[in-house]
Structure formats: structure tokens, C-alpha cells
Amino acid sequence: QVQLVESGGGLVQAGGSLRLSCAASGSIFGLETMGWYRQAPGKQRELVATITSGGRSTYADSVRGRFTISRDNAKNTVYLQMNTLKPEDTAVYYCNADIYQMAVLVPTNYWGQGTQVTVSS
């Protein structure tokens, strides 16, 4: 089985920075698009950023210019550098990835369990 494990969350003051990491492990043939989503209490989960296997990235309007998504294919890891954090960024951040597994013809979508990011005002 494949697992996605997030790390790097925590408590930070407004204007500060955090760097999230998500490492994929298990029976992996290849990773396609990977991304970060977030969910605040009582709200719907929303897309934050995605990055393709070729390095093309997309961002939600609310984070564009402040967050940067990147990946290290050799390490099966995706990162989210979050700068100039705002209280509205407070949420559980989830890693997501489309992954080809050994002997499987189509990719499977996986979710991590999330890491809490809290931004104080």
C-alpha cells in the first residue's frame, strides 16, 4: 500500500512562514500530479496548490504570491513553502497525489491524514 505522510505544520504568528512536506512511500512506480488542500473548521476542503510531474504548478487565488509548491521526484516528496501567513490560512493541510503502483495500469488518488497549521493574529 501507498502512504502519504505530511509534516511541518504548527503554530506561527501572522506574517511568519512554515514549510510543509509530504513524503510518499510504499509500492510506487511513479507519481503524477501532487497537491495540497486545506480545510478549516466548518468549511469545505479547498485546493491550495498543485504541481505536475513536469513541475507545472497552479495556485488558489488566495495564496498565489505567498505560497510555493515544489517537488523532489527522487525523494517522492512534495513541499509547500508558506510565507506571509495570515490567520485565514489556519486549517488542516492535506497532501494529495495521483500515484502509479507496481502492476497497476491506472493511477490511484491518495490522501494524507493532514497536518495542522495555525496562524495567530
C-alpha positions as CSV (number, residue, x, y, z in Angstrom):
1,Q,0.0,0.0,0.0
2,V,0.9,3.6,-0.5
3,Q,1.0,6.2,2.2
4,L,1.3,10.0,2.2
5,V,2.7,11.5,5.4
6,E,2.6,15.2,6.0
7,S,4.9,17.1,8.3
8,G,5.9,20.7,9.1
9,G,2.6,22.1,10.5
10,G,2.5,24.1,13.7
11,L,1.7,27.4,15.2
12,V,3.0,30.6,13.7
13,Q,2.3,34.3,14.0
14,A,0.8,36.3,11.2
15,G,3.4,37.2,8.7
16,G,5.5,34.2,9.5
17,S,6.4,31.2,7.4
18,L,6.1,27.4,7.5
19,R,7.3,24.7,5.2
20,L,5.2,21.6,4.8
21,S,6.5,18.3,3.5
22,C,4.6,15.3,2.2
23,A,6.5,12.0,1.6
24,A,5.0,9.2,-0.3
25,S,6.1,5.6,0.5
26,G,5.1,2.1,-0.5
27,S,4.8,0.3,-3.8
28,I,5.2,3.3,-6.1
29,F,6.0,3.1,-9.8
30,G,5.6,6.8,-10.4
31,L,4.0,10.0,-9.0
32,E,1.9,12.2,-11.2
33,T,0.2,15.4,-10.1
34,M,0.6,16.1,-6.4
35,G,-1.1,18.8,-4.4
36,W,-2.0,20.5,-1.2
37,Y,-5.5,21.1,0.1
38,R,-6.8,22.6,3.3
39,Q,-9.9,22.5,5.4
40,A,-10.8,25.0,8.1
41,P,-13.4,24.0,10.8
42,G,-16.9,24.1,9.4
43,K,-15.7,24.7,5.9
44,Q,-15.3,22.7,2.7
45,R,-11.9,21.3,1.8
46,E,-10.3,23.6,-0.8
47,L,-7.4,23.3,-3.2
48,V,-4.3,25.3,-2.3
49,A,-1.8,24.3,-4.9
50,T,-0.9,21.5,-7.3
51,I,2.2,20.5,-9.2
52,T,2.5,18.1,-12.2
53,S,5.3,15.6,-12.6
54,G,6.9,18.0,-15.0
55,G,6.9,20.8,-12.5
56,R,4.0,22.9,-13.7
57,S,2.2,24.5,-10.7
58,T,-1.2,26.0,-10.0
59,Y,-2.4,28.0,-7.0
60,A,-5.5,29.2,-5.4
61,D,-6.0,32.9,-5.8
62,S,-5.9,33.3,-2.0
63,V,-2.3,32.0,-1.8
64,R,-0.8,33.0,-5.1
65,G,2.4,35.0,-4.5
66,R,2.7,33.8,-0.9
67,F,2.9,30.0,-1.2
68,T,5.2,28.0,-3.4
69,I,4.8,24.3,-4.2
70,S,7.7,22.2,-5.3
71,R,8.7,18.5,-5.5
72,D,11.6,16.2,-5.3
73,N,10.8,13.3,-7.5
74,A,13.9,11.3,-6.3
75,K,12.5,11.5,-2.8
76,N,8.8,11.1,-3.7
77,T,8.2,14.3,-1.8
78,V,6.2,17.4,-2.4
79,Y,6.7,20.6,-0.4
80,L,4.6,23.7,0.3
81,Q,6.5,26.8,1.3
82,M,4.1,29.2,3.0
83,N,5.2,32.8,3.5
84,T,3.4,35.9,4.8
85,L,0.9,33.7,6.6
86,K,-2.5,35.1,7.6
87,P,-5.0,34.0,10.2
88,E,-7.3,32.9,7.4
89,D,-4.7,30.3,6.4
90,T,-5.4,28.4,9.6
91,A,-6.6,24.9,8.6
92,V,-5.6,21.3,8.4
93,Y,-3.5,20.9,5.3
94,Y,-3.8,17.7,3.3
95,C,-1.4,16.2,0.8
96,N,-2.8,14.6,-2.3
97,A,-1.2,12.6,-5.1
98,D,-2.0,10.6,-8.2
99,I,0.3,7.5,-8.0
100,Y,1.1,4.7,-10.3
101,Q,1.7,1.5,-8.4
102,M,3.5,-1.6,-9.5
103,A,1.5,-3.8,-11.9
104,V,-1.4,-1.3,-11.8
105,L,-2.4,0.2,-15.2
106,V,-4.1,3.4,-14.0
107,P,-3.1,5.8,-11.3
108,T,-4.8,5.9,-7.9
109,N,-5.5,9.0,-5.9
110,Y,-4.3,9.1,-2.3
111,W,-4.7,11.5,0.6
112,G,-2.5,12.1,3.6
113,Q,-4.0,12.4,7.1
114,G,-3.3,16.1,7.3
115,T,-1.1,18.5,9.4
116,Q,-2.5,21.4,11.4
117,V,-1.4,24.9,10.6
118,T,-2.5,27.6,13.0
119,V,-1.8,31.3,12.3
120,S,-2.3,33.7,15.2
121,S,-3.2,37.3,14.7
